[in-house]
Amino acid sequence: MQVNLYTGLGDLNPVNGFNLDYNEDVVAPQTLYFAQQLQAAGIPRTYRVYPEGGHNMKTWGPALDDALPRVVGHLTKAG
């Protein structure tokens, strides 16, 4: 099994009254910690940090481009 982890460092534009930097200030360090624990346990993982961007395809596109071939490869093997 391989775990794919992707996190951003925030979006400077408030959305619905929330500054997404706050959310990423919590999520990004937790994702890093989890990635380190997986590595220490010898579990294969992908860990990518996107320094800017929000909840949109400009930010998510690179993560999908990175992960989708692996997902499709696993589905193909299972079928």
mmCIF file of the N, C-alpha and C atoms, coordinates in Angstrom:
data_MODEL
# 
_entry.id   MODEL 
# 
loop_
_atom_site.group_PDB 
_atom_site.id 
_atom_site.type_symbol 
_atom_site.label_atom_id 
_atom_site.label_alt_id 
_atom_site.label_comp_id 
_atom_site.label_asym_id 
_atom_site.label_entity_id 
_atom_site.label_seq_id 
_atom_site.pdbx_PDB_ins_code 
_atom_site.Cartn_x 
_atom_site.Cartn_y 
_atom_site.Cartn_z 
_atom_site.occupancy 
_atom_site.B_iso_or_equiv 
_atom_site.pdbx_formal_charge 
_atom_site.auth_seq_id 
_atom_site.auth_comp_id 
_atom_site.auth_asym_id 
_atom_site.auth_atom_id 
_atom_site.pdbx_PDB_model_num 
ATOM 1   N N  . MET A 1 1  ? 0.846   -1.163 0.000   1.00 0.00 ? 1  MET A N  1 
ATOM 2   C CA . MET A 1 1  ? 0.000   0.000  0.000   1.00 0.00 ? 1  MET A CA 1 
ATOM 3   C C  . MET A 1 1  ? 0.895   1.231  0.000   1.00 0.00 ? 1  MET A C  1 
ATOM 4   N N  . GLN A 1 2  ? 0.478   2.229  -0.724  1.00 0.00 ? 2  GLN A N  1 
ATOM 5   C CA . GLN A 1 2  ? 1.164   3.518  -0.698  1.00 0.00 ? 2  GLN A CA 1 
ATOM 6   C C  . GLN A 1 2  ? 0.149   4.589  -0.333  1.00 0.00 ? 2  GLN A C  1 
ATOM 7   N N  . VAL A 1 3  ? 0.561   5.519  0.499   1.00 0.00 ? 3  VAL A N  1 
ATOM 8   C CA . VAL A 1 3  ? -0.299  6.617  0.918   1.00 0.00 ? 3  VAL A CA 1 
ATOM 9   C C  . VAL A 1 3  ? 0.181   7.879  0.218   1.00 0.00 ? 3  VAL A C  1 
ATOM 10  N N  . ASN A 1 4  ? -0.735  8.599  -0.408  1.00 0.00 ? 4  ASN A N  1 
ATOM 11  C CA . ASN A 1 4  ? -0.409  9.868  -1.077  1.00 0.00 ? 4  ASN A CA 1 
ATOM 12  C C  . ASN A 1 4  ? -0.903  11.019 -0.217  1.00 0.00 ? 4  ASN A C  1 
ATOM 13  N N  . LEU A 1 5  ? 0.009   11.901 0.158   1.00 0.00 ? 5  LEU A N  1 
ATOM 14  C CA . LEU A 1 5  ? -0.327  13.053 0.998   1.00 0.00 ? 5  LEU A CA 1 
ATOM 15  C C  . LEU A 1 5  ? 0.019   14.337 0.262   1.00 0.00 ? 5  LEU A C  1 
ATOM 16  N N  . TYR A 1 6  ? -0.936  15.229 0.198   1.00 0.00 ? 6  TYR A N  1 
ATOM 17  C CA . TYR A 1 6  ? -0.746  16.526 -0.448  1.00 0.00 ? 6  TYR A CA 1 
ATOM 18  C C  . TYR A 1 6  ? -1.280  17.594 0.497   1.00 0.00 ? 6  TYR A C  1 
ATOM 19  N N  . THR A 1 7  ? -0.513  18.652 0.674   1.00 0.00 ? 7  THR A N  1 
ATOM 20  C CA . THR A 1 7  ? -0.973  19.741 1.524   1.00 0.00 ? 7  THR A CA 1 
ATOM 21  C C  . THR A 1 7  ? -0.531  21.064 0.921   1.00 0.00 ? 7  THR A C  1 
ATOM 22  N N  . GLY A 1 8  ? -1.273  22.100 1.254   1.00 0.00 ? 8  GLY A N  1 
ATOM 23  C CA . GLY A 1 8  ? -0.929  23.447 0.815   1.00 0.00 ? 8  GLY A CA 1 
ATOM 24  C C  . GLY A 1 8  ? -0.560  24.288 2.015   1.00 0.00 ? 8  GLY A C  1 
ATOM 25  N N  . LEU A 1 9  ? -0.028  25.441 1.728   1.00 0.00 ? 9  LEU A N  1 
ATOM 26  C CA . LEU A 1 9  ? 0.333   26.359 2.806   1.00 0.00 ? 9  LEU A CA 1 
ATOM 27  C C  . LEU A 1 9  ? -0.613  27.545 2.883   1.00 0.00 ? 9  LEU A C  1 
ATOM 28  N N  . GLY A 1 10 ? -1.727  27.468 2.174   1.00 0.00 ? 10 GLY A N  1 
ATOM 29  C CA . GLY A 1 10 ? -2.753  28.468 2.377   1.00 0.00 ? 10 GLY A CA 1 
ATOM 30  C C  . GLY A 1 10 ? -3.053  29.334 1.178   1.00 0.00 ? 10 GLY A C  1 
ATOM 31  N N  . ASP A 1 11 ? -4.108  30.064 1.321   1.00 0.00 ? 11 ASP A N  1 
ATOM 32  C CA . ASP A 1 11 ? -4.617  30.976 0.315   1.00 0.00 ? 11 ASP A CA 1 
ATOM 33  C C  . ASP A 1 11 ? -4.821  32.302 1.025   1.00 0.00 ? 11 ASP A C  1 
ATOM 34  N N  . LEU A 1 12 ? -4.226  33.340 0.505   1.00 0.00 ? 12 LEU A N  1 
ATOM 35  C CA . LEU A 1 12 ? -4.314  34.637 1.175   1.00 0.00 ? 12 LEU A CA 1 
ATOM 36  C C  . LEU A 1 12 ? -5.668  35.305 1.011   1.00 0.00 ? 12 LEU A C  1 
ATOM 37  N N  . ASN A 1 13 ? -6.562  34.715 0.199   1.00 0.00 ? 13 ASN A N  1 
ATOM 38  C CA . ASN A 1 13 ? -7.884  35.308 -0.016  1.00 0.00 ? 13 ASN A CA 1 
ATOM 39  C C  . ASN A 1 13 ? -8.908  34.669 0.913   1.00 0.00 ? 13 ASN A C  1 
ATOM 40  N N  . PRO A 1 14 ? -9.569  35.462 1.749   1.00 0.00 ? 14 PRO A N  1 
ATOM 41  C CA . PRO A 1 14 ? -10.586 34.888 2.629   1.00 0.00 ? 14 PRO A CA 1 
ATOM 42  C C  . PRO A 1 14 ? -11.734 34.292 1.819   1.00 0.00 ? 14 PRO A C  1 
ATOM 43  N N  . VAL A 1 15 ? -12.233 33.150 2.258   1.00 0.00 ? 15 VAL A N  1 
ATOM 44  C CA . VAL A 1 15 ? -13.370 32.497 1.625   1.00 0.00 ? 15 VAL A CA 1 
ATOM 45  C C  . VAL A 1 15 ? -14.437 32.285 2.691   1.00 0.00 ? 15 VAL A C  1 
ATOM 46  N N  . ASN A 1 16 ? -15.625 32.806 2.447   1.00 0.00 ? 16 ASN A N  1 
ATOM 47  C CA . ASN A 1 16 ? -16.733 32.660 3.397   1.00 0.00 ? 16 ASN A CA 1 
ATOM 48  C C  . ASN A 1 16 ? -16.353 33.127 4.806   1.00 0.00 ? 16 ASN A C  1 
ATOM 49  N N  . GLY A 1 17 ? -15.560 34.173 4.869   1.00 0.00 ? 17 GLY A N  1 
ATOM 50  C CA . GLY A 1 17 ? -15.182 34.723 6.166   1.00 0.00 ? 17 GLY A CA 1 
ATOM 51  C C  . GLY A 1 17 ? -14.011 34.022 6.839   1.00 0.00 ? 17 GLY A C  1 
ATOM 52  N N  . PHE A 1 18 ? -13.466 32.977 6.230   1.00 0.00 ? 18 PHE A N  1 
ATOM 53  C CA . PHE A 1 18 ? -12.345 32.256 6.822   1.00 0.00 ? 18 PHE A CA 1 
ATOM 54  C C  . PHE A 1 18 ? -11.089 32.531 6.028   1.00 0.00 ? 18 PHE A C  1 
ATOM 55  N N  . ASN A 1 19 ? -10.010 32.791 6.710   1.00 0.00 ? 19 ASN A N  1 
ATOM 56  C CA . ASN A 1 19 ? -8.719  32.894 6.054   1.00 0.00 ? 19 ASN A CA 1 
ATOM 57  C C  . ASN A 1 19 ? -8.136  31.496 6.002   1.00 0.00 ? 19 ASN A C  1 
ATOM 58  N N  . LEU A 1 20 ? -7.953  30.962 4.807   1.00 0.00 ? 20 LEU A N  1 
ATOM 59  C CA . LEU A 1 20 ? -7.506  29.586 4.657   1.00 0.00 ? 20 LEU A CA 1 
ATOM 60  C C  . LEU A 1 20 ? -6.098  29.358 5.190   1.00 0.00 ? 20 LEU A C  1 
ATOM 61  N N  . ASP A 1 21 ? -5.329  30.422 5.413   1.00 0.00 ? 21 ASP A N  1 
ATOM 62  C CA . ASP A 1 21 ? -4.008  30.249 6.014   1.00 0.00 ? 21 ASP A CA 1 
ATOM 63  C C  . ASP A 1 21 ? -4.124  29.590 7.387   1.00 0.00 ? 21 ASP A C  1 
ATOM 64  N N  . TYR A 1 22 ? -5.140  29.969 8.153   1.00 0.00 ? 22 TYR A N  1 
ATOM 65  C CA . TYR A 1 22 ? -5.318  29.371 9.479   1.00 0.00 ? 22 TYR A CA 1 
ATOM 66  C C  . TYR A 1 22 ? -5.523  27.867 9.356   1.00 0.00 ? 22 TYR A C  1 
ATOM 67  N N  . ASN A 1 23 ? -6.397  27.472 8.441   1.00 0.00 ? 23 ASN A N  1 
ATOM 68  C CA . ASN A 1 23 ? -6.655  26.047 8.267   1.00 0.00 ? 23 ASN A CA 1 
ATOM 69  C C  . ASN A 1 23 ? -5.381  25.302 7.887   1.00 0.00 ? 23 ASN A C  1 
ATOM 70  N N  . GLU A 1 24 ? -4.611  25.850 6.973   1.00 0.00 ? 24 GLU A N  1 
ATOM 71  C CA . GLU A 1 24 ? -3.383  25.180 6.547   1.00 0.00 ? 24 GLU A CA 1 
ATOM 72  C C  . GLU A 1 24 ? -2.308  25.235 7.625   1.00 0.00 ? 24 GLU A C  1 
ATOM 73  N N  . ASP A 1 25 ? -2.358  26.243 8.486   1.00 0.00 ? 25 ASP A N  1 
ATOM 74  C CA . ASP A 1 25 ? -1.408  26.285 9.603   1.00 0.00 ? 25 ASP A CA 1 
ATOM 75  C C  . ASP A 1 25 ? -1.601  25.080 10.515  1.00 0.00 ? 25 ASP A C  1 
ATOM 76  N N  . VAL A 1 26 ? -2.802  24.546 10.551  1.00 0.00 ? 26 VAL A N  1 
ATOM 77  C CA . VAL A 1 26 ? -3.082  23.361 11.354  1.00 0.00 ? 26 VAL A CA 1 
ATOM 78  C C  . VAL A 1 26 ? -2.851  22.096 10.527  1.00 0.00 ? 26 VAL A C  1 
ATOM 79  N N  . VAL A 1 27 ? -3.362  22.080 9.298   1.00 0.00 ? 27 VAL A N  1 
ATOM 80  C CA . VAL A 1 27 ? -3.319  20.875 8.471   1.00 0.00 ? 27 VAL A CA 1 
ATOM 81  C C  . VAL A 1 27 ? -1.902  20.540 8.008   1.00 0.00 ? 27 VAL A C  1 
ATOM 82  N N  . ALA A 1 28 ? -1.152  21.519 7.535   1.00 0.00 ? 28 ALA A N  1 
ATOM 83  C CA . ALA A 1 28 ? 0.180   21.245 6.972   1.00 0.00 ? 28 ALA A CA 1 
ATOM 84  C C  . ALA A 1 28 ? 1.119   20.574 7.974   1.00 0.00 ? 28 ALA A C  1 
ATOM 85  N N  . PRO A 1 29 ? 1.246   21.064 9.212   1.00 0.00 ? 29 PRO A N  1 
ATOM 86  C CA . PRO A 1 29 ? 2.144   20.381 10.161  1.00 0.00 ? 29 PRO A CA 1 
ATOM 87  C C  . PRO A 1 29 ? 1.671   18.966 10.513  1.00 0.00 ? 29 PRO A C  1 
ATOM 88  N N  . GLN A 1 30 ? 0.359   18.764 10.581  1.00 0.00 ? 30 GLN A N  1 
ATOM 89  C CA . GLN A 1 30 ? -0.156  17.429 10.869  1.00 0.00 ? 30 GLN A CA 1 
ATOM 90  C C  . GLN A 1 30 ? 0.137   16.462 9.727   1.00 0.00 ? 30 GLN A C  1 
ATOM 91  N N  . THR A 1 31 ? 0.046   16.971 8.495   1.00 0.00 ? 31 THR A N  1 
ATOM 92  C CA . THR A 1 31 ? 0.343   16.134 7.330   1.00 0.00 ? 31 THR A CA 1 
ATOM 93  C C  . THR A 1 31 ? 1.823   15.768 7.314   1.00 0.00 ? 31 THR A C  1 
ATOM 94  N N  . LEU A 1 32 ? 2.688   16.723 7.620   1.00 0.00 ? 32 LEU A N  1 
ATOM 95  C CA . LEU A 1 32 ? 4.123   16.448 7.700   1.00 0.00 ? 32 LEU A CA 1 
ATOM 96  C C  . LEU A 1 32 ? 4.406   15.395 8.767   1.00 0.00 ? 32 LEU A C  1 
ATOM 97  N N  . TYR A 1 33 ? 3.806   15.542 9.928   1.00 0.00 ? 33 TYR A N  1 
ATOM 98  C CA . TYR A 1 33 ? 4.011   14.577 11.015  1.00 0.00 ? 33 TYR A CA 1 
ATOM 99  C C  . TYR A 1 33 ? 3.584   13.172 10.572  1.00 0.00 ? 33 TYR A C  1 
ATOM 100 N N  . PHE A 1 34 ? 2.423   13.072 9.940   1.00 0.00 ? 34 PHE A N  1 
ATOM 101 C CA . PHE A 1 34 ? 1.923   11.784 9.475   1.00 0.00 ? 34 PHE A CA 1 
ATOM 102 C C  . PHE A 1 34 ? 2.871   11.186 8.432   1.00 0.00 ? 34 PHE A C  1 
ATOM 103 N N  . ALA A 1 35 ? 3.362   12.027 7.517   1.00 0.00 ? 35 ALA A N  1 
ATOM 104 C CA . ALA A 1 35 ? 4.313   11.564 6.502   1.00 0.00 ? 35 ALA A CA 1 
ATOM 105 C C  . ALA A 1 35 ? 5.582   11.021 7.162   1.00 0.00 ? 35 ALA A C  1 
ATOM 106 N N  . GLN A 1 36 ? 6.062   11.690 8.183   1.00 0.00 ? 36 GLN A N  1 
ATOM 107 C CA . GLN A 1 36 ? 7.263   11.230 8.894   1.00 0.00 ? 36 GLN A CA 1 
ATOM 108 C C  . GLN A 1 36 ? 7.018   9.896  9.599   1.00 0.00 ? 36 GLN A C  1 
ATOM 109 N N  . GLN A 1 37 ? 5.837   9.741  10.182  1.00 0.00 ? 37 GLN A N  1 
ATOM 110 C CA . GLN A 1 37 ? 5.506   8.495  10.866  1.00 0.00 ? 37 GLN A CA 1 
ATOM 111 C C  . GLN A 1 37 ? 5.398   7.339  9.875   1.00 0.00 ? 37 GLN A C  1 
ATOM 112 N N  . LEU A 1 38 ? 4.804   7.588  8.712   1.00 0.00 ? 38 LEU A N  1 
ATOM 113 C CA . LEU A 1 38 ? 4.728   6.558  7.681   1.00 0.00 ? 38 LEU A CA 1 
ATOM 114 C C  . LEU A 1 38 ? 6.125   6.139  7.240   1.00 0.00 ? 38 LEU A C  1 
ATOM 115 N N  . GLN A 1 39 ? 6.987   7.140  7.015   1.00 0.00 ? 39 GLN A N  1 
ATOM 116 C CA . GLN A 1 39 ? 8.352   6.845  6.587   1.00 0.00 ? 39 GLN A CA 1 
ATOM 117 C C  . GLN A 1 39 ? 9.088   6.027  7.649   1.00 0.00 ? 39 GLN A C  1 
ATOM 118 N N  . ALA A 1 40 ? 8.954   6.414  8.906   1.00 0.00 ? 40 ALA A N  1 
ATOM 119 C CA . ALA A 1 40 ? 9.625   5.697  9.993   1.00 0.00 ? 40 ALA A CA 1 
ATOM 120 C C  . ALA A 1 40 ? 9.137   4.253  10.102  1.00 0.00 ? 40 ALA A C  1 
ATOM 121 N N  . ALA A 1 41 ? 7.878   4.031  9.745   1.00 0.00 ? 41 ALA A N  1 
ATOM 122 C CA . ALA A 1 41 ? 7.305   2.681  9.803   1.00 0.00 ? 41 ALA A CA 1 
ATOM 123 C C  . ALA A 1 41 ? 7.589   1.879  8.534   1.00 0.00 ? 41 ALA A C  1 
ATOM 124 N N  . GLY A 1 42 ? 8.253   2.503  7.563   1.00 0.00 ? 42 GLY A N  1 
ATOM 125 C CA . GLY A 1 42 ? 8.578   1.809  6.325   1.00 0.00 ? 42 GLY A CA 1 
ATOM 126 C C  . GLY A 1 42 ? 7.413   1.678  5.366   1.00 0.00 ? 42 GLY A C  1 
ATOM 127 N N  . ILE A 1 43 ? 6.406   2.513  5.537   1.00 0.00 ? 43 ILE A N  1 
ATOM 128 C CA . ILE A 1 43 ? 5.233   2.482  4.654   1.00 0.00 ? 43 ILE A CA 1 
ATOM 129 C C  . ILE A 1 43 ? 5.477   3.441  3.496   1.00 0.00 ? 43 ILE A C  1 
ATOM 130 N N  . PRO A 1 44 ? 5.386   2.947  2.262   1.00 0.00 ? 44 PRO A N  1 
ATOM 131 C CA . PRO A 1 44 ? 5.601   3.839  1.114   1.00 0.00 ? 44 PRO A CA 1 
ATOM 132 C C  . PRO A 1 44 ? 4.601   4.984  1.116   1.00 0.00 ? 44 PRO A C  1 
ATOM 133 N N  . ARG A 1 45 ? 5.103   6.156  0.812   1.00 0.00 ? 45 ARG A N  1 
ATOM 134 C CA . ARG A 1 45 ? 4.218   7.319  0.773   1.00 0.00 ? 45 ARG A CA 1 
ATOM 135 C C  . ARG A 1 45 ? 4.762   8.358  -0.189  1.00 0.00 ? 45 ARG A C  1 
ATOM 136 N N  . THR A 1 46 ? 3.859   9.158  -0.682  1.00 0.00 ? 46 THR A N  1 
ATOM 137 C CA . THR A 1 46 ? 4.201   10.341 -1.455  1.00 0.00 ? 46 THR A CA 1 
ATOM 138 C C  . THR A 1 46 ? 3.797   11.527 -0.599  1.00 0.00 ? 46 THR A C  1 
ATOM 139 N N  . TYR A 1 47 ? 4.662   12.514 -0.496  1.00 0.00 ? 47 TYR A N  1 
ATOM 140 C CA . TYR A 1 47 ? 4.358   13.700 0.310   1.00 0.00 ? 47 TYR A CA 1 
ATOM 141 C C  . TYR A 1 47 ? 4.731   14.919 -0.510  1.00 0.00 ? 47 TYR A C  1 
ATOM 142 N N  . ARG A 1 48 ? 3.757   15.757 -0.811  1.00 0.00 ? 48 ARG A N  1 
ATOM 143 C CA . ARG A 1 48 ? 3.986   16.971 -1.592  1.00 0.00 ? 48 ARG A CA 1 
ATOM 144 C C  . ARG A 1 48 ? 3.369   18.167 -0.870  1.00 0.00 ? 48 ARG A C  1 
ATOM 145 N N  . VAL A 1 49 ? 4.106   19.277 -0.896  1.00 0.00 ? 49 VAL A N  1 
ATOM 146 C CA . VAL A 1 49 ? 3.627   20.527 -0.303  1.00 0.00 ? 49 VAL A CA 1 
ATOM 147 C C  . VAL A 1 49 ? 3.511   21.555 -1.418  1.00 0.00 ? 49 VAL A C  1 
ATOM 148 N N  . TYR A 1 50 ? 2.354   22.186 -1.491  1.00 0.00 ? 50 TYR A N  1 
ATOM 149 C CA . TYR A 1 50 ? 2.128   23.259 -2.452  1.00 0.00 ? 50 TYR A CA 1 
ATOM 150 C C  . TYR A 1 50 ? 2.156   24.575 -1.673  1.00 0.00 ? 50 TYR A C  1 
ATOM 151 N N  . PRO A 1 51 ? 3.147   25.441 -1.947  1.00 0.00 ? 51 PRO A N  1 
ATOM 152 C CA . PRO A 1 51 ? 3.355   26.623 -1.110  1.00 0.00 ? 51 PRO A CA 1 
ATOM 153 C C  . PRO A 1 51 ? 2.264   27.683 -1.194  1.00 0.00 ? 51 PRO A C  1 
ATOM 154 N N  . GLU A 1 52 ? 1.529   27.700 -2.264  1.00 0.00 ? 52 GLU A N  1 
ATOM 155 C CA . GLU A 1 52 ? 0.475   28.706 -2.405  1.00 0.00 ? 52 GLU A CA 1 
ATOM 156 C C  . GLU A 1 52 ? -0.762  28.043 -2.996  1.00 0.00 ? 52 GLU A C  1 
ATOM 157 N N  . GLY A 1 53 ? -1.858  28.718 -2.894  1.00 0.00 ? 53 GLY A N  1 
ATOM 158 C CA . GLY A 1 53 ? -3.055  28.241 -3.567  1.00 0.00 ? 53 GLY A CA 1 
ATOM 159 C C  . GLY A 1 53 ? -4.163  27.893 -2.600  1.00 0.00 ? 53 GLY A C  1 
ATOM 160 N N  . GLY A 1 54 ? -5.338  27.812 -3.167  1.00 0.00 ? 54 GLY A N  1 
ATOM 161 C CA . GLY A 1 54 ? -6.514  27.531 -2.360  1.00 0.00 ? 54 GLY A CA 1 
ATOM 162 C C  . GLY A 1 54 ? -7.224  26.287 -2.845  1.00 0.00 ? 54 GLY A C  1 
ATOM 163 N N  . HIS A 1 55 ? -8.476  26.231 -2.542  1.00 0.00 ? 55 HIS A N  1 
ATOM 164 C CA . HIS A 1 55 ? -9.296  25.082 -2.893  1.00 0.00 ? 55 HIS A CA 1 
ATOM 165 C C  . HIS A 1 55 ? -9.849  25.275 -4.296  1.00 0.00 ? 55 HIS A C  1 
ATOM 166 N N  . ASN A 1 56 ? -8.974  25.012 -5.267  1.00 0.00 ? 56 ASN A N  1 
ATOM 167 C CA . ASN A 1 56 ? -9.343  25.178 -6.667  1.00 0.00 ? 56 ASN A CA 1 
ATOM 168 C C  . ASN A 1 56 ? -8.455  24.284 -7.528  1.00 0.00 ? 56 ASN A C  1 
ATOM 169 N N  . MET A 1 57 ? -8.805  24.154 -8.807  1.00 0.00 ? 57 MET A N  1 
ATOM 170 C CA . MET A 1 57 ? -8.067  23.247 -9.686  1.00 0.00 ? 57 MET A CA 1 
ATOM 171 C C  . MET A 1 57 ? -6.640  23.724 -9.980  1.00 0.00 ? 57 MET A C  1 
ATOM 172 N N  . LYS A 1 58 ? -6.391  25.016 -9.852  1.00 0.00 ? 58 LYS A N  1 
ATOM 173 C CA . LYS A 1 58 ? -5.024  25.492 -10.052 1.00 0.00 ? 58 LYS A CA 1 
ATOM 174 C C  . LYS A 1 58 ? -4.089  24.838 -9.028  1.00 0.00 ? 58 LYS A C  1 
ATOM 175 N N  . THR A 1 59 ? -4.580  24.659 -7.838  1.00 0.00 ? 59 THR A N  1 
ATOM 176 C CA . THR A 1 59 ? -3.806  24.021 -6.783  1.00 0.00 ? 59 THR A CA 1 
ATOM 177 C C  . THR A 1 59 ? -3.922  22.501 -6.860  1.00 0.00 ? 59 THR A C  1 
ATOM 178 N N  . TRP A 1 60 ? -5.121  21.989 -7.072  1.00 0.00 ? 60 TRP A N  1 
ATOM 179 C CA . TRP A 1 60 ? -5.339  20.537 -7.056  1.00 0.00 ? 60 TRP A CA 1 
ATOM 180 C C  . TRP A 1 60 ? -4.835  19.841 -8.308  1.00 0.00 ? 60 TRP A C  1 
ATOM 181 N N  . GLY A 1 61 ? -4.773  20.557 -9.423  1.00 0.00 ? 61 GLY A N  1 
ATOM 182 C CA . GLY A 1 61 ? -4.370  19.941 -10.686 1.00 0.00 ? 61 GLY A CA 1 
ATOM 183 C C  . GLY A 1 61 ? -3.049  19.194 -10.602 1.00 0.00 ? 61 GLY A C  1 
ATOM 184 N N  . PRO A 1 62 ? -1.987  19.805 -10.073 1.00 0.00 ? 62 PRO A N  1 
ATOM 185 C CA . PRO A 1 62 ? -0.706  19.085 -9.981  1.00 0.00 ? 62 PRO A CA 1 
ATOM 186 C C  . PRO A 1 62 ? -0.785  17.835 -9.105  1.00 0.00 ? 62 PRO A C  1 
ATOM 187 N N  . ALA A 1 63 ? -1.571  17.883 -8.034  1.00 0.00 ? 63 ALA A N  1 
ATOM 188 C CA . ALA A 1 63 ? -1.717  16.696 -7.182  1.00 0.00 ? 63 ALA A CA 1 
ATOM 189 C C  . ALA A 1 63 ? -2.429  15.581 -7.943  1.00 0.00 ? 63 ALA A C  1 
ATOM 190 N N  . LEU A 1 64 ? -3.456  15.933 -8.700  1.00 0.00 ? 64 LEU A N  1 
ATOM 191 C CA . LEU A 1 64 ? -4.150  14.924 -9.506  1.00 0.00 ? 64 LEU A CA 1 
ATOM 192 C C  . LEU A 1 64 ? -3.235  14.355 -10.576 1.00 0.00 ? 64 LEU A C  1 
ATOM 193 N N  . ASP A 1 65 ? -2.471  15.227 -11.233 1.00 0.00 ? 65 ASP A N  1 
ATOM 194 C CA . ASP A 1 65 ? -1.525  14.755 -12.250 1.00 0.00 ? 65 ASP A CA 1 
ATOM 195 C C  . ASP A 1 65 ? -0.509  13.789 -11.649 1.00 0.00 ? 65 ASP A C  1 
ATOM 196 N N  . ASP A 1 66 ? -0.118  14.016 -10.416 1.00 0.00 ? 66 ASP A N  1 
ATOM 197 C CA . ASP A 1 66 ? 0.860   13.172 -9.749  1.00 0.00 ? 66 ASP A CA 1 
ATOM 198 C C  . ASP A 1 66 ? 0.238   11.848 -9.300  1.00 0.00 ? 66 ASP A C  1 
ATOM 199 N N  . ALA A 1 67 ? -0.938  11.894 -8.703  1.00 0.00 ? 67 ALA A N  1 
ATOM 200 C CA . ALA A 1 67 ? -1.526  10.709 -8.075  1.00 0.00 ? 67 ALA A CA 1 
ATOM 201 C C  . ALA A 1 67 ? -2.333  9.829  -9.024  1.00 0.00 ? 67 ALA A C  1 
ATOM 202 N N  . LEU A 1 68 ? -3.014  10.438 -9.981  1.00 0.00 ? 68 LEU A N  1 
ATOM 203 C CA . LEU A 1 68 ? -3.941  9.668  -10.808 1.00 0.00 ? 68 LEU A CA 1 
ATOM 204 C C  . LEU A 1 68 ? -3.297  8.500  -11.548 1.00 0.00 ? 68 LEU A C  1 
ATOM 205 N N  . PRO A 1 69 ? -2.121  8.636  -12.131 1.00 0.00 ? 69 PRO A N  1 
ATOM 206 C CA . PRO A 1 69 ? -1.517  7.471  -12.795 1.00 0.00 ? 69 PRO A CA 1 
ATOM 207 C C  . PRO A 1 69 ? -1.282  6.296  -11.836 1.00 0.00 ? 69 PRO A C  1 
ATOM 208 N N  . ARG A 1 70 ? -0.894  6.578  -10.597 1.00 0.00 ? 70 ARG A N  1 
ATOM 209 C CA . ARG A 1 70 ? -0.696  5.497  -9.627  1.00 0.00 ? 70 ARG A CA 1 
ATOM 210 C C  . ARG A 1 70 ? -2.025  4.853  -9.250  1.00 0.00 ? 70 ARG A C  1 
ATOM 211 N N  . VAL A 1 71 ? -3.054  5.655  -9.065  1.00 0.00 ? 71 VAL A N  1 
ATOM 212 C CA . VAL A 1 71 ? -4.369  5.117  -8.724  1.00 0.00 ? 71 VAL A CA 1 
ATOM 213 C C  . VAL A 1 71 ? -4.880  4.222  -9.856  1.00 0.00 ? 71 VAL A C  1 
ATOM 214 N N  . VAL A 1 72 ? -4.803  4.708  -11.078 1.00 0.00 ? 72 VAL A N  1 
ATOM 215 C CA . VAL A 1 72 ? -5.259  3.930  -12.230 1.00 0.00 ? 72 VAL A CA 1 
ATOM 216 C C  . VAL A 1 72 ? -4.435  2.647  -12.357 1.00 0.00 ? 72 VAL A C  1 
ATOM 217 N N  . GLY A 1 73 ? -3.134  2.730  -12.111 1.00 0.00 ? 73 GLY A N  1 
ATOM 218 C CA . GLY A 1 73 ? -2.286  1.550  -12.165 1.00 0.00 ? 73 GLY A CA 1 
ATOM 219 C C  . GLY A 1 73 ? -2.712  0.481  -11.165 1.00 0.00 ? 73 GLY A C  1 
ATOM 220 N N  . HIS A 1 74 ? -3.069  0.902  -9.965  1.00 0.00 ? 74 HIS A N  1 
ATOM 221 C CA . HIS A 1 74 ? -3.533  -0.057 -8.948  1.00 0.00 ? 74 HIS A CA 1 
ATOM 222 C C  . HIS A 1 74 ? -4.882  -0.635 -9.314  1.00 0.00 ? 74 HIS A C  1 
ATOM 223 N N  . LEU A 1 75 ? -5.769  0.191  -9.850  1.00 0.00 ? 75 LEU A N  1 
ATOM 224 C CA . LEU A 1 75 ? -7.083  -0.311 -10.265 1.00 0.00 ? 75 LEU A CA 1 
ATOM 225 C C  . LEU A 1 75 ? -6.954  -1.298 -11.406 1.00 0.00 ? 75 LEU A C  1 
ATOM 226 N N  . THR A 1 76 ? -6.034  -1.033 -12.316 1.00 0.00 ? 76 THR A N  1 
ATOM 227 C CA . THR A 1 76 ? -5.815  -1.932 -13.455 1.00 0.00 ? 76 THR A CA 1 
ATOM 228 C C  . THR A 1 76 ? -5.312  -3.292 -12.959 1.00 0.00 ? 76 THR A C  1 
ATOM 229 N N  . LYS A 1 77 ? -4.398  -3.291 -11.989 1.00 0.00 ? 77 LYS A N  1 
ATOM 230 C CA . LYS A 1 77 ? -3.885  -4.547 -11.431 1.00 0.00 ? 77 LYS A CA 1 
ATOM 231 C C  . LYS A 1 77 ? -4.994  -5.334 -10.724 1.00 0.00 ? 77 LYS A C  1 
ATOM 232 N N  . ALA A 1 78 ? -5.893  -4.612 -10.053 1.00 0.00 ? 78 ALA A N  1 
ATOM 233 C CA . ALA A 1 78 ? -6.966  -5.269 -9.296  1.00 0.00 ? 78 ALA A CA 1 
ATOM 234 C C  . ALA A 1 78 ? -7.997  -5.914 -10.225 1.00 0.00 ? 78 ALA A C  1 
ATOM 235 N N  . GLY A 1 79 ? -8.144  -5.376 -11.440 1.00 0.00 ? 79 GLY A N  1 
ATOM 236 C CA . GLY A 1 79 ? -9.171  -5.858 -12.355 1.00 0.00 ? 79 GLY A CA 1 
ATOM 237 C C  . GLY A 1 79 ? -8.713  -6.998 -13.121 1.00 0.00 ? 79 GLY A C  1 
# 
